[in-house]
Amino acid sequence: MSTISRPGTIHDLVADATDHGYRVTVRLIRDWTERGLLDYPRRRPAGKGHGSRPALYSANQRNLFLTLLHHRPHNK
């Protein structure tokens, strides 16, 4: 398994999983975050009055996500 070294958005996590042969959804990632399996992503404000940019999961969380998928009972 390759090691990820950069933070990424929730869509990057889905792409990571797909690259490793797993089928996941954004919903799964959000559920796992709500249940405490993954940390909440870091919010990134876009500036005064401009909302926010997509939140980022750390590289450690991206790697943890792949590890959790690897050990998941029905992982493929």
N, C-alpha and C positions, 0 to 999 in steps of 0.2 A: 504494500500500500504506500503510495507517495505521500509525502508530508506537505501540507499547505502552509505557506509562510506569510500570507497577507490576509487582512480582514476582507469580509465580503458581505453582500446583501443576502436576503433570504432567497433570492433567485439564484445567487451563486451557490448556495447550499444545495438547492435542487439540482443544479448543473453538476456539482461535485458528485452527488449521489448517482446521477445518470451516467456520468463518466466511469463510475465504478460498478455499473450494472444493476443498480437499485432503482426501483420505481417508487418515488415519493411525491408528496404534494406539499404545497405551502401550508395547508391545513395541518398536516402531520407535524411540521416544524413548530408551528404555533402551539399546537397541543402539547408537544414535548417541552416547550418553553414554559407554558402555564403550569405543567406538572413538576417543573424543577429539574428536568433532565438536562436542559440547556439553559445557560444564562440568557437574560434579556439582552437584545442587541443595544449597542450604544447609539443614542439618538444624535442626529446631526442637523442643527438648525441651518436654514438657508440664508438667514439674515433677517433683519427687521421687516416684518410684514410679508415675508415671502414663504412662510410655512416651513417645511423641513425637507431635507434630502433623505433618501432611503437610509434606514438605520443599518449599522454594520455589526456583524458578528465577528469576534476576534478570530485570529488564525487558530488559536487553541480550541475554540468552540467549533470551528469547522472540522478540525481533526477529530474532536470528540464525537461529533455527529456521525462521521464515517465509522468510527469505532463502535458506536451504539448500533448502527445499521448492520455492521458485520456480525455482532453478537445477538442480533434480533432473531427470535425463533423462526419466523417466516420472512427471511430477509430478501428474497428475490421475487 
